[in-house]
Amino acid sequence: MCGGAPNIVQSDPEAEAAKAANAAAKAANADSAARRKRKKGSSLLATGSEGATDSGTSLLASGASGKTNLGA
């Protein structure tokens, strides 16, 4: 024979499944951590009760109609 014996690849399905499960768990944990970090950064506890800095130009801040009391 010219080519010799073919190469036989031994594989362990359980090891491959465990490797895939570990990779999926790492990806899910990284995604969860990123989501948690974004959520924590946008909470009122992180930004304070005022949130973004107010420029004072809001219509709600100045009273759009010029009234000083509600309902009258």
Secondary structure, 3 states (H helix, E strand, C coil): CCCCCCCCCCCCHHHHHHHHHHHHHHHHHHHHHHHHHHHHHCCHHHHCCCCCCCCCCCHHHHCCCCCCCCCC
